[in-house]
Amino acid sequence: MTEPPRASRPTPGRRPTGRGRDRGTGTARTGSVLKWVYLGIGLVFVLVPFIWMVSGSFRSEADLFGHPASLFPTRATLHGYVGVWQQLPFLRLLANSFLFTIVTTVLTLLFDSMCAYALARMRFVGRNVAFVLVIATLMVPFQVTLIPVFVELFHLGWLNTYQGLIIPRATSAFGIFLFRQFFIDIPVELDEAARIDGAGHWRIYWQVILPLAKPAIATVAVLNGMALWNDLLWPLVVTTSNDMLTLPAGLTLFGGAHVTDHAVLLAGAVISLVPIALGFFFAQKYFVAGVATTGLK
């Protein structure tokens, strides 16, 4: 007697064929299309306000009010940029902004990294409590401490001075957090090897830890630099003369009670955006690496 034919079994690891494969390919294509649609919508929301701001800086006041929704000027003019130079002490405001941003950022990098090194690499009683207190300050709005700090600056005679503008902003709890998280990932064996060579904490911090922390340094520098450069409230509170204002605070002088020169205001905003864009462009490699390697523990 002949044996009945055996039922064929599917080969293990065999790729799906026919309708199943077409369905999987169609799902992947649909997901890819939706991804690009979402990215396109987000790009429109990001670029349209920026294009309108740059275009508005080259438009006349009549053009801005006559065609407010237009993305391009009907007739380009340099009235806004000429007005920035003529109606404000622009170079003084720009110098104040650079001084305030650069000096404060450098002090922030120094103090935050030193504090983070102590919290990450040194052993002392109350270390975790100190770190929790630092993190807790992130939940306190800046406006809550504004009046007490202003009173202290008044008693010190630091109002309308560079030290009063810079020193109260020379530390950042967020920077301490980022530095600490990055320092924890650096192998402790490097510290032990440096101690064998006779290095102390300061030498380990300066010659071992900081050279390896370039991504964290770039991240804190970019985030703090952007916040300080665009800061409006703090310079307005602690300065009393136009010569001490920073560029974002100085642009408020264009907003009068009845008339505001919008073209000049937009031109000033475009100029103030350039240094931040250049700084982020040159530091983006380290910035991305820092974001990817900090704040994960």
HELIX and SHEET records of a PDB file:
HELIX    1   1 ARG A   19  GLY A   56  1                                  38    
HELIX    2   2 GLU A   61  GLY A   66  1                                   6    
HELIX    3   3 HIS A   79  GLN A   87  1                                   9    
HELIX    4   4 PHE A   90  ARG A  121  1                                  32    
HELIX    5   5 ARG A  127  ALA A  136  1                                  10    
HELIX    6   6 THR A  137  MET A  139  5                                   3    
HELIX    7   7 PHE A  142  LEU A  156  1                                  15    
HELIX    8   8 TYR A  162  ILE A  166  1                                   5    
HELIX    9   9 ILE A  167  ARG A  169  5                                   3    
HELIX   10  10 ALA A  173  ASP A  185  1                                  13    
HELIX   11  11 VAL A  188  ILE A  196  1                                   9    
HELIX   12  12 HIS A  201  ILE A  204  1                                   4    
HELIX   13  13 TYR A  205  ILE A  209  3                                   5    
HELIX   14  14 LEU A  210  LEU A  212  1                                   3    
HELIX   15  15 LYS A  214  TRP A  229  1                                  16    
HELIX   16  16 LEU A  233  VAL A  238  1                                   6    
HELIX   17  17 ASN A  242  MET A  244  5                                   3    
HELIX   18  18 LEU A  247  GLY A  250  1                                   4    
HELIX   19  19 LEU A  251  PHE A  254  5                                   4    
HELIX   20  20 HIS A  262  THR A  293  1                                  32    
END                                                                             
